[in-house]
Every structure is written in structure tokens, then in C-alpha cells.
Amino acid sequence: MTFTNLIIFCIIYYAIISVVGVYLTISDKHRAIKGVWRISENTLMLCGFLGAALPMYITMKKVCHKTKHAKFMIGLPAEIILHIILMATIIYSLSI
């Protein structure tokens, strides 16, 4: 896989996982309002870990969902930092 193809793949993957993360966050907010079955916190955190941490964090702040849960307000920023380190490491490794 060339560097250009890897970048394209990463952009497409990030776009898809971001949409999924935002959808899950908004869906869970609506489910909370309706009082029906909810999306588990572990599922939300896993989605963030897989790449959707930043858009999920922004969405949670915008729609005031789970903003009082330390698991999300500390966990998602930690995942964002982890993603930045991982991306920087990969880019640095490929540029050598």
C-alpha cells in the first residue's frame, strides 16, 4: 500500500467511523429522552476508541449528553490524545 493510498484509506475510515459515532451518540440521547432501551456505555466508548472520539466528544457537548459522566468527559479526550500519538507515529514511520 502506498503512502497516498494509506492516507485515502484513513480519511475514508475516519469519515465512516465519525458518522457512526455521532449517530450512536444522538440516537442514545433520543432514546434517553424517550425512556427506551439505550446504547451501552461500553459500545459508545469502543466506537470512540475505534476513531470517533473527537466527533463524539463534540456531539456530546453540543447536545448535552453524558457530560456529567467522567468516563466520557475524561475518557474521550484521552482517546483523542491516543489517536493523535498513533497518527503521528504512523506518519513519522512511513516518512523515514
Phi and psi restraints in degrees (range 20) as a CNS / XPLOR table:
assign (resid 1 and name C) (resid 2 and name N)
       (resid 2 and name CA) (resid 2 and name C) 1.0 -77.0 20.0 2
assign (resid 2 and name N) (resid 2 and name CA)
       (resid 2 and name C) (resid 3 and name N) 1.0 164.9 20.0 2
assign (resid 2 and name C) (resid 3 and name N)
       (resid 3 and name CA) (resid 3 and name C) 1.0 -59.9 20.0 2
assign (resid 3 and name N) (resid 3 and name CA)
       (resid 3 and name C) (resid 4 and name N) 1.0 -41.6 20.0 2
assign (resid 3 and name C) (resid 4 and name N)
       (resid 4 and name CA) (resid 4 and name C) 1.0 -63.6 20.0 2
assign (resid 4 and name N) (resid 4 and name CA)
       (resid 4 and name C) (resid 5 and name N) 1.0 -44.6 20.0 2
assign (resid 4 and name C) (resid 5 and name N)
       (resid 5 and name CA) (resid 5 and name C) 1.0 -63.2 20.0 2
assign (resid 5 and name N) (resid 5 and name CA)
       (resid 5 and name C) (resid 6 and name N) 1.0 -38.0 20.0 2
assign (resid 5 and name C) (resid 6 and name N)
       (resid 6 and name CA) (resid 6 and name C) 1.0 -63.9 20.0 2
assign (resid 6 and name N) (resid 6 and name CA)
       (resid 6 and name C) (resid 7 and name N) 1.0 -42.6 20.0 2
assign (resid 6 and name C) (resid 7 and name N)
       (resid 7 and name CA) (resid 7 and name C) 1.0 -62.8 20.0 2
assign (resid 7 and name N) (resid 7 and name CA)
       (resid 7 and name C) (resid 8 and name N) 1.0 -44.7 20.0 2
assign (resid 7 and name C) (resid 8 and name N)
       (resid 8 and name CA) (resid 8 and name C) 1.0 -61.6 20.0 2
assign (resid 8 and name N) (resid 8 and name CA)
       (resid 8 and name C) (resid 9 and name N) 1.0 -45.2 20.0 2
assign (resid 8 and name C) (resid 9 and name N)
       (resid 9 and name CA) (resid 9 and name C) 1.0 -59.1 20.0 2
assign (resid 9 and name N) (resid 9 and name CA)
       (resid 9 and name C) (resid 10 and name N) 1.0 -45.4 20.0 2
assign (resid 9 and name C) (resid 10 and name N)
       (resid 10 and name CA) (resid 10 and name C) 1.0 -62.8 20.0 2
assign (resid 10 and name N) (resid 10 and name CA)
       (resid 10 and name C) (resid 11 and name N) 1.0 -40.5 20.0 2
assign (resid 10 and name C) (resid 11 and name N)
       (resid 11 and name CA) (resid 11 and name C) 1.0 -64.8 20.0 2
assign (resid 11 and name N) (resid 11 and name CA)
       (resid 11 and name C) (resid 12 and name N) 1.0 -44.8 20.0 2
assign (resid 11 and name C) (resid 12 and name N)
       (resid 12 and name CA) (resid 12 and name C) 1.0 -64.2 20.0 2
assign (resid 12 and name N) (resid 12 and name CA)
       (resid 12 and name C) (resid 13 and name N) 1.0 -45.2 20.0 2
assign (resid 12 and name C) (resid 13 and name N)
       (resid 13 and name CA) (resid 13 and name C) 1.0 -60.4 20.0 2
assign (resid 13 and name N) (resid 13 and name CA)
       (resid 13 and name C) (resid 14 and name N) 1.0 -47.1 20.0 2
assign (resid 13 and name C) (resid 14 and name N)
       (resid 14 and name CA) (resid 14 and name C) 1.0 -62.5 20.0 2
assign (resid 14 and name N) (resid 14 and name CA)
       (resid 14 and name C) (resid 15 and name N) 1.0 -39.0 20.0 2
assign (resid 14 and name C) (resid 15 and name N)
       (resid 15 and name CA) (resid 15 and name C) 1.0 -63.6 20.0 2
assign (resid 15 and name N) (resid 15 and name CA)
       (resid 15 and name C) (resid 16 and name N) 1.0 -45.2 20.0 2
assign (resid 15 and name C) (resid 16 and name N)
       (resid 16 and name CA) (resid 16 and name C) 1.0 -66.5 20.0 2
assign (resid 16 and name N) (resid 16 and name CA)
       (resid 16 and name C) (resid 17 and name N) 1.0 -48.7 20.0 2
assign (resid 16 and name C) (resid 17 and name N)
       (resid 17 and name CA) (resid 17 and name C) 1.0 -66.7 20.0 2
assign (resid 17 and name N) (resid 17 and name CA)
       (resid 17 and name C) (resid 18 and name N) 1.0 -30.1 20.0 2
assign (resid 17 and name C) (resid 18 and name N)
       (resid 18 and name CA) (resid 18 and name C) 1.0 -66.2 20.0 2
assign (resid 18 and name N) (resid 18 and name CA)
       (resid 18 and name C) (resid 19 and name N) 1.0 -44.7 20.0 2
assign (resid 18 and name C) (resid 19 and name N)
       (resid 19 and name CA) (resid 19 and name C) 1.0 -62.1 20.0 2
assign (resid 19 and name N) (resid 19 and name CA)
       (resid 19 and name C) (resid 20 and name N) 1.0 -42.9 20.0 2
assign (resid 19 and name C) (resid 20 and name N)
       (resid 20 and name CA) (resid 20 and name C) 1.0 -62.5 20.0 2
assign (resid 20 and name N) (resid 20 and name CA)
       (resid 20 and name C) (resid 21 and name N) 1.0 -45.3 20.0 2
assign (resid 20 and name C) (resid 21 and name N)
       (resid 21 and name CA) (resid 21 and name C) 1.0 -61.8 20.0 2
assign (resid 21 and name N) (resid 21 and name CA)
       (resid 21 and name C) (resid 22 and name N) 1.0 -44.6 20.0 2
assign (resid 21 and name C) (resid 22 and name N)
       (resid 22 and name CA) (resid 22 and name C) 1.0 -65.4 20.0 2
assign (resid 22 and name N) (resid 22 and name CA)
       (resid 22 and name C) (resid 23 and name N) 1.0 -42.5 20.0 2
assign (resid 22 and name C) (resid 23 and name N)
       (resid 23 and name CA) (resid 23 and name C) 1.0 -59.3 20.0 2
assign (resid 23 and name N) (resid 23 and name CA)
       (resid 23 and name C) (resid 24 and name N) 1.0 -46.8 20.0 2
assign (resid 23 and name C) (resid 24 and name N)
       (resid 24 and name CA) (resid 24 and name C) 1.0 -62.2 20.0 2
assign (resid 24 and name N) (resid 24 and name CA)
       (resid 24 and name C) (resid 25 and name N) 1.0 -40.5 20.0 2
assign (resid 24 and name C) (resid 25 and name N)
       (resid 25 and name CA) (resid 25 and name C) 1.0 -64.2 20.0 2
assign (resid 25 and name N) (resid 25 and name CA)
       (resid 25 and name C) (resid 26 and name N) 1.0 -49.0 20.0 2
assign (resid 25 and name C) (resid 26 and name N)
       (resid 26 and name CA) (resid 26 and name C) 1.0 -66.8 20.0 2
assign (resid 26 and name N) (resid 26 and name CA)
       (resid 26 and name C) (resid 27 and name N) 1.0 -40.0 20.0 2
assign (resid 26 and name C) (resid 27 and name N)
       (resid 27 and name CA) (resid 27 and name C) 1.0 -61.6 20.0 2
assign (resid 27 and name N) (resid 27 and name CA)
       (resid 27 and name C) (resid 28 and name N) 1.0 -43.0 20.0 2
assign (resid 27 and name C) (resid 28 and name N)
       (resid 28 and name CA) (resid 28 and name C) 1.0 -65.3 20.0 2
assign (resid 28 and name N) (resid 28 and name CA)
       (resid 28 and name C) (resid 29 and name N) 1.0 -36.4 20.0 2
assign (resid 28 and name C) (resid 29 and name N)
       (resid 29 and name CA) (resid 29 and name C) 1.0 -62.4 20.0 2
assign (resid 29 and name N) (resid 29 and name CA)
       (resid 29 and name C) (resid 30 and name N) 1.0 -46.2 20.0 2
assign (resid 29 and name C) (resid 30 and name N)
       (resid 30 and name CA) (resid 30 and name C) 1.0 -64.5 20.0 2
assign (resid 30 and name N) (resid 30 and name CA)
       (resid 30 and name C) (resid 31 and name N) 1.0 -39.3 20.0 2
assign (resid 30 and name C) (resid 31 and name N)
       (resid 31 and name CA) (resid 31 and name C) 1.0 -65.0 20.0 2
assign (resid 31 and name N) (resid 31 and name CA)
       (resid 31 and name C) (resid 32 and name N) 1.0 -36.5 20.0 2
assign (resid 31 and name C) (resid 32 and name N)
       (resid 32 and name CA) (resid 32 and name C) 1.0 -64.1 20.0 2
assign (resid 32 and name N) (resid 32 and name CA)
       (resid 32 and name C) (resid 33 and name N) 1.0 -41.0 20.0 2
assign (resid 32 and name C) (resid 33 and name N)
       (resid 33 and name CA) (resid 33 and name C) 1.0 -64.7 20.0 2
assign (resid 33 and name N) (resid 33 and name CA)
       (resid 33 and name C) (resid 34 and name N) 1.0 -41.8 20.0 2
assign (resid 33 and name C) (resid 34 and name N)
       (resid 34 and name CA) (resid 34 and name C) 1.0 -77.6 20.0 2
assign (resid 34 and name N) (resid 34 and name CA)
       (resid 34 and name C) (resid 35 and name N) 1.0 -17.2 20.0 2
assign (resid 34 and name C) (resid 35 and name N)
       (resid 35 and name CA) (resid 35 and name C) 1.0 74.5 20.0 2
assign (resid 35 and name N) (resid 35 and name CA)
       (resid 35 and name C) (resid 36 and name N) 1.0 30.3 20.0 2
assign (resid 35 and name C) (resid 36 and name N)
       (resid 36 and name CA) (resid 36 and name C) 1.0 -107.1 20.0 2
assign (resid 36 and name N) (resid 36 and name CA)
       (resid 36 and name C) (resid 37 and name N) 1.0 -177.6 20.0 2
assign (resid 36 and name C) (resid 37 and name N)
       (resid 37 and name CA) (resid 37 and name C) 1.0 -49.8 20.0 2
assign (resid 37 and name N) (resid 37 and name CA)
       (resid 37 and name C) (resid 38 and name N) 1.0 134.9 20.0 2
assign (resid 37 and name C) (resid 38 and name N)
       (resid 38 and name CA) (resid 38 and name C) 1.0 -107.5 20.0 2
assign (resid 38 and name N) (resid 38 and name CA)
       (resid 38 and name C) (resid 39 and name N) 1.0 161.2 20.0 2
assign (resid 38 and name C) (resid 39 and name N)
       (resid 39 and name CA) (resid 39 and name C) 1.0 -81.8 20.0 2
assign (resid 39 and name N) (resid 39 and name CA)
       (resid 39 and name C) (resid 40 and name N) 1.0 132.8 20.0 2
assign (resid 39 and name C) (resid 40 and name N)
       (resid 40 and name CA) (resid 40 and name C) 1.0 -67.5 20.0 2
assign (resid 40 and name N) (resid 40 and name CA)
       (resid 40 and name C) (resid 41 and name N) 1.0 150.5 20.0 2
assign (resid 40 and name C) (resid 41 and name N)
       (resid 41 and name CA) (resid 41 and name C) 1.0 -61.7 20.0 2
assign (resid 41 and name N) (resid 41 and name CA)
       (resid 41 and name C) (resid 42 and name N) 1.0 -35.7 20.0 2
assign (resid 41 and name C) (resid 42 and name N)
       (resid 42 and name CA) (resid 42 and name C) 1.0 -64.1 20.0 2
assign (resid 42 and name N) (resid 42 and name CA)
       (resid 42 and name C) (resid 43 and name N) 1.0 -37.5 20.0 2
assign (resid 42 and name C) (resid 43 and name N)
       (resid 43 and name CA) (resid 43 and name C) 1.0 -65.8 20.0 2
assign (resid 43 and name N) (resid 43 and name CA)
       (resid 43 and name C) (resid 44 and name N) 1.0 -43.1 20.0 2
assign (resid 43 and name C) (resid 44 and name N)
       (resid 44 and name CA) (resid 44 and name C) 1.0 -62.9 20.0 2
assign (resid 44 and name N) (resid 44 and name CA)
       (resid 44 and name C) (resid 45 and name N) 1.0 -44.2 20.0 2
assign (resid 44 and name C) (resid 45 and name N)
       (resid 45 and name CA) (resid 45 and name C) 1.0 -66.6 20.0 2
assign (resid 45 and name N) (resid 45 and name CA)
       (resid 45 and name C) (resid 46 and name N) 1.0 -37.5 20.0 2
assign (resid 45 and name C) (resid 46 and name N)
       (resid 46 and name CA) (resid 46 and name C) 1.0 -63.1 20.0 2
assign (resid 46 and name N) (resid 46 and name CA)
       (resid 46 and name C) (resid 47 and name N) 1.0 -42.8 20.0 2
assign (resid 46 and name C) (resid 47 and name N)
       (resid 47 and name CA) (resid 47 and name C) 1.0 -61.3 20.0 2
assign (resid 47 and name N) (resid 47 and name CA)
       (resid 47 and name C) (resid 48 and name N) 1.0 -41.5 20.0 2
assign (resid 47 and name C) (resid 48 and name N)
       (resid 48 and name CA) (resid 48 and name C) 1.0 -62.3 20.0 2
assign (resid 48 and name N) (resid 48 and name CA)
       (resid 48 and name C) (resid 49 and name N) 1.0 -43.3 20.0 2
assign (resid 48 and name C) (resid 49 and name N)
       (resid 49 and name CA) (resid 49 and name C) 1.0 -62.8 20.0 2
assign (resid 49 and name N) (resid 49 and name CA)
       (resid 49 and name C) (resid 50 and name N) 1.0 -34.4 20.0 2
assign (resid 49 and name C) (resid 50 and name N)
       (resid 50 and name CA) (resid 50 and name C) 1.0 -75.9 20.0 2
assign (resid 50 and name N) (resid 50 and name CA)
       (resid 50 and name C) (resid 51 and name N) 1.0 -3.8 20.0 2
assign (resid 50 and name C) (resid 51 and name N)
       (resid 51 and name CA) (resid 51 and name C) 1.0 135.9 20.0 2
assign (resid 51 and name N) (resid 51 and name CA)
       (resid 51 and name C) (resid 52 and name N) 1.0 -7.1 20.0 2
assign (resid 51 and name C) (resid 52 and name N)
       (resid 52 and name CA) (resid 52 and name C) 1.0 -99.1 20.0 2
assign (resid 52 and name N) (resid 52 and name CA)
       (resid 52 and name C) (resid 53 and name N) 1.0 15.9 20.0 2
assign (resid 52 and name C) (resid 53 and name N)
       (resid 53 and name CA) (resid 53 and name C) 1.0 -59.1 20.0 2
assign (resid 53 and name N) (resid 53 and name CA)
       (resid 53 and name C) (resid 54 and name N) 1.0 -47.3 20.0 2
assign (resid 53 and name C) (resid 54 and name N)
       (resid 54 and name CA) (resid 54 and name C) 1.0 -64.9 20.0 2
assign (resid 54 and name N) (resid 54 and name CA)
       (resid 54 and name C) (resid 55 and name N) 1.0 -52.1 20.0 2
assign (resid 54 and name C) (resid 55 and name N)
       (resid 55 and name CA) (resid 55 and name C) 1.0 -64.6 20.0 2
assign (resid 55 and name N) (resid 55 and name CA)
       (resid 55 and name C) (resid 56 and name N) 1.0 -32.3 20.0 2
assign (resid 55 and name C) (resid 56 and name N)
       (resid 56 and name CA) (resid 56 and name C) 1.0 -68.1 20.0 2
assign (resid 56 and name N) (resid 56 and name CA)
       (resid 56 and name C) (resid 57 and name N) 1.0 -41.4 20.0 2
assign (resid 56 and name C) (resid 57 and name N)
       (resid 57 and name CA) (resid 57 and name C) 1.0 -61.8 20.0 2
assign (resid 57 and name N) (resid 57 and name CA)
       (resid 57 and name C) (resid 58 and name N) 1.0 -46.3 20.0 2
assign (resid 57 and name C) (resid 58 and name N)
       (resid 58 and name CA) (resid 58 and name C) 1.0 -62.4 20.0 2
assign (resid 58 and name N) (resid 58 and name CA)
       (resid 58 and name C) (resid 59 and name N) 1.0 -44.4 20.0 2
assign (resid 58 and name C) (resid 59 and name N)
       (resid 59 and name CA) (resid 59 and name C) 1.0 -62.2 20.0 2
assign (resid 59 and name N) (resid 59 and name CA)
       (resid 59 and name C) (resid 60 and name N) 1.0 -44.5 20.0 2
assign (resid 59 and name C) (resid 60 and name N)
       (resid 60 and name CA) (resid 60 and name C) 1.0 -61.3 20.0 2
assign (resid 60 and name N) (resid 60 and name CA)
       (resid 60 and name C) (resid 61 and name N) 1.0 -38.5 20.0 2
assign (resid 60 and name C) (resid 61 and name N)
       (resid 61 and name CA) (resid 61 and name C) 1.0 -68.5 20.0 2
assign (resid 61 and name N) (resid 61 and name CA)
       (resid 61 and name C) (resid 62 and name N) 1.0 -39.5 20.0 2
assign (resid 61 and name C) (resid 62 and name N)
       (resid 62 and name CA) (resid 62 and name C) 1.0 -68.4 20.0 2
assign (resid 62 and name N) (resid 62 and name CA)
       (resid 62 and name C) (resid 63 and name N) 1.0 -41.6 20.0 2
assign (resid 62 and name C) (resid 63 and name N)
       (resid 63 and name CA) (resid 63 and name C) 1.0 -99.0 20.0 2
assign (resid 63 and name N) (resid 63 and name CA)
       (resid 63 and name C) (resid 64 and name N) 1.0 8.9 20.0 2
assign (resid 63 and name C) (resid 64 and name N)
       (resid 64 and name CA) (resid 64 and name C) 1.0 51.2 20.0 2
assign (resid 64 and name N) (resid 64 and name CA)
       (resid 64 and name C) (resid 65 and name N) 1.0 55.1 20.0 2
assign (resid 64 and name C) (resid 65 and name N)
       (resid 65 and name CA) (resid 65 and name C) 1.0 -120.7 20.0 2
assign (resid 65 and name N) (resid 65 and name CA)
       (resid 65 and name C) (resid 66 and name N) 1.0 123.7 20.0 2
assign (resid 65 and name C) (resid 66 and name N)
       (resid 66 and name CA) (resid 66 and name C) 1.0 62.6 20.0 2
assign (resid 66 and name N) (resid 66 and name CA)
       (resid 66 and name C) (resid 67 and name N) 1.0 24.5 20.0 2
assign (resid 66 and name C) (resid 67 and name N)
       (resid 67 and name CA) (resid 67 and name C) 1.0 -75.7 20.0 2
assign (resid 67 and name N) (resid 67 and name CA)
       (resid 67 and name C) (resid 68 and name N) 1.0 -11.7 20.0 2
assign (resid 67 and name C) (resid 68 and name N)
       (resid 68 and name CA) (resid 68 and name C) 1.0 -99.5 20.0 2
assign (resid 68 and name N) (resid 68 and name CA)
       (resid 68 and name C) (resid 69 and name N) 1.0 3.6 20.0 2
assign (resid 68 and name C) (resid 69 and name N)
       (resid 69 and name CA) (resid 69 and name C) 1.0 -96.6 20.0 2
assign (resid 69 and name N) (resid 69 and name CA)
       (resid 69 and name C) (resid 70 and name N) 1.0 115.0 20.0 2
assign (resid 69 and name C) (resid 70 and name N)
       (resid 70 and name CA) (resid 70 and name C) 1.0 -60.0 20.0 2
assign (resid 70 and name N) (resid 70 and name CA)
       (resid 70 and name C) (resid 71 and name N) 1.0 -31.7 20.0 2
assign (resid 70 and name C) (resid 71 and name N)
       (resid 71 and name CA) (resid 71 and name C) 1.0 -54.5 20.0 2
assign (resid 71 and name N) (resid 71 and name CA)
       (resid 71 and name C) (resid 72 and name N) 1.0 -36.1 20.0 2
assign (resid 71 and name C) (resid 72 and name N)
       (resid 72 and name CA) (resid 72 and name C) 1.0 -94.0 20.0 2
assign (resid 72 and name N) (resid 72 and name CA)
       (resid 72 and name C) (resid 73 and name N) 1.0 -40.9 20.0 2
assign (resid 72 and name C) (resid 73 and name N)
       (resid 73 and name CA) (resid 73 and name C) 1.0 -75.8 20.0 2
assign (resid 73 and name N) (resid 73 and name CA)
       (resid 73 and name C) (resid 74 and name N) 1.0 -16.9 20.0 2
assign (resid 73 and name C) (resid 74 and name N)
       (resid 74 and name CA) (resid 74 and name C) 1.0 -107.0 20.0 2
assign (resid 74 and name N) (resid 74 and name CA)
       (resid 74 and name C) (resid 75 and name N) 1.0 -41.3 20.0 2
assign (resid 74 and name C) (resid 75 and name N)
       (resid 75 and name CA) (resid 75 and name C) 1.0 -64.2 20.0 2
assign (resid 75 and name N) (resid 75 and name CA)
       (resid 75 and name C) (resid 76 and name N) 1.0 -45.8 20.0 2
assign (resid 75 and name C) (resid 76 and name N)
       (resid 76 and name CA) (resid 76 and name C) 1.0 -66.0 20.0 2
assign (resid 76 and name N) (resid 76 and name CA)
       (resid 76 and name C) (resid 77 and name N) 1.0 -44.5 20.0 2
assign (resid 76 and name C) (resid 77 and name N)
       (resid 77 and name CA) (resid 77 and name C) 1.0 -60.7 20.0 2
assign (resid 77 and name N) (resid 77 and name CA)
       (resid 77 and name C) (resid 78 and name N) 1.0 -35.8 20.0 2
assign (resid 77 and name C) (resid 78 and name N)
       (resid 78 and name CA) (resid 78 and name C) 1.0 -63.2 20.0 2
assign (resid 78 and name N) (resid 78 and name CA)
       (resid 78 and name C) (resid 79 and name N) 1.0 -40.5 20.0 2
assign (resid 78 and name C) (resid 79 and name N)
       (resid 79 and name CA) (resid 79 and name C) 1.0 -66.1 20.0 2
assign (resid 79 and name N) (resid 79 and name CA)
       (resid 79 and name C) (resid 80 and name N) 1.0 -36.6 20.0 2
assign (resid 79 and name C) (resid 80 and name N)
       (resid 80 and name CA) (resid 80 and name C) 1.0 -61.7 20.0 2
assign (resid 80 and name N) (resid 80 and name CA)
       (resid 80 and name C) (resid 81 and name N) 1.0 -45.2 20.0 2
assign (resid 80 and name C) (resid 81 and name N)
       (resid 81 and name CA) (resid 81 and name C) 1.0 -62.4 20.0 2
assign (resid 81 and name N) (resid 81 and name CA)
       (resid 81 and name C) (resid 82 and name N) 1.0 -42.5 20.0 2
assign (resid 81 and name C) (resid 82 and name N)
       (resid 82 and name CA) (resid 82 and name C) 1.0 -59.3 20.0 2
assign (resid 82 and name N) (resid 82 and name CA)
       (resid 82 and name C) (resid 83 and name N) 1.0 -42.6 20.0 2
assign (resid 82 and name C) (resid 83 and name N)
       (resid 83 and name CA) (resid 83 and name C) 1.0 -64.4 20.0 2
assign (resid 83 and name N) (resid 83 and name CA)
       (resid 83 and name C) (resid 84 and name N) 1.0 -41.1 20.0 2
assign (resid 83 and name C) (resid 84 and name N)
       (resid 84 and name CA) (resid 84 and name C) 1.0 -62.8 20.0 2
assign (resid 84 and name N) (resid 84 and name CA)
       (resid 84 and name C) (resid 85 and name N) 1.0 -44.7 20.0 2
assign (resid 84 and name C) (resid 85 and name N)
       (resid 85 and name CA) (resid 85 and name C) 1.0 -62.7 20.0 2
assign (resid 85 and name N) (resid 85 and name CA)
       (resid 85 and name C) (resid 86 and name N) 1.0 -43.8 20.0 2
assign (resid 85 and name C) (resid 86 and name N)
       (resid 86 and name CA) (resid 86 and name C) 1.0 -62.2 20.0 2
assign (resid 86 and name N) (resid 86 and name CA)
       (resid 86 and name C) (resid 87 and name N) 1.0 -46.3 20.0 2
assign (resid 86 and name C) (resid 87 and name N)
       (resid 87 and name CA) (resid 87 and name C) 1.0 -63.6 20.0 2
assign (resid 87 and name N) (resid 87 and name CA)
       (resid 87 and name C) (resid 88 and name N) 1.0 -42.2 20.0 2
assign (resid 87 and name C) (resid 88 and name N)
       (resid 88 and name CA) (resid 88 and name C) 1.0 -63.9 20.0 2
assign (resid 88 and name N) (resid 88 and name CA)
       (resid 88 and name C) (resid 89 and name N) 1.0 -40.3 20.0 2
assign (resid 88 and name C) (resid 89 and name N)
       (resid 89 and name CA) (resid 89 and name C) 1.0 -64.2 20.0 2
assign (resid 89 and name N) (resid 89 and name CA)
       (resid 89 and name C) (resid 90 and name N) 1.0 -44.1 20.0 2
assign (resid 89 and name C) (resid 90 and name N)
       (resid 90 and name CA) (resid 90 and name C) 1.0 -64.5 20.0 2
assign (resid 90 and name N) (resid 90 and name CA)
       (resid 90 and name C) (resid 91 and name N) 1.0 -46.6 20.0 2
assign (resid 90 and name C) (resid 91 and name N)
       (resid 91 and name CA) (resid 91 and name C) 1.0 -63.1 20.0 2
assign (resid 91 and name N) (resid 91 and name CA)
       (resid 91 and name C) (resid 92 and name N) 1.0 -42.6 20.0 2
assign (resid 91 and name C) (resid 92 and name N)
       (resid 92 and name CA) (resid 92 and name C) 1.0 -63.6 20.0 2
assign (resid 92 and name N) (resid 92 and name CA)
       (resid 92 and name C) (resid 93 and name N) 1.0 -44.1 20.0 2
assign (resid 92 and name C) (resid 93 and name N)
       (resid 93 and name CA) (resid 93 and name C) 1.0 -61.4 20.0 2
assign (resid 93 and name N) (resid 93 and name CA)
       (resid 93 and name C) (resid 94 and name N) 1.0 -38.7 20.0 2
assign (resid 93 and name C) (resid 94 and name N)
       (resid 94 and name CA) (resid 94 and name C) 1.0 -76.9 20.0 2
assign (resid 94 and name N) (resid 94 and name CA)
       (resid 94 and name C) (resid 95 and name N) 1.0 -22.9 20.0 2
assign (resid 94 and name C) (resid 95 and name N)
       (resid 95 and name CA) (resid 95 and name C) 1.0 -85.7 20.0 2
assign (resid 95 and name N) (resid 95 and name CA)
       (resid 95 and name C) (resid 96 and name N) 1.0 -11.0 20.0 2
